Amino acid sequence: MATVRGGRVLESFPAGDPHGSWPAEEYAAGCRARGERATVVMDLEEDAFLVLASDPPEAP
């Protein structure tokens, strides 16, 4: 699992998929249903949609 600015990469989906970002969005929705904080971003260099999990903010 890679780490990028803004979170950990949970999964990567090719941007050339005929369904666009939908597979990544569905995966992220499943993560959120399990209680994970997940969002989809576009990685232009890799030409892929990434599902990122952001860690919850630390308590002071």
FENJO-V441318 format. One record per helix or strand of 2 or more residues. SS is the DSSP state (a for helix, b for strand). FROM is the first residue (numbers start at 1). LEN is the number of residues. Records with the same first field share a line. If there is no record, write none. Layout:
SS = FROM-LEN, FROM-LEN
//
This chain:
b = 3-2, 7-8, 38-6, 48-6
a = 22-12
//
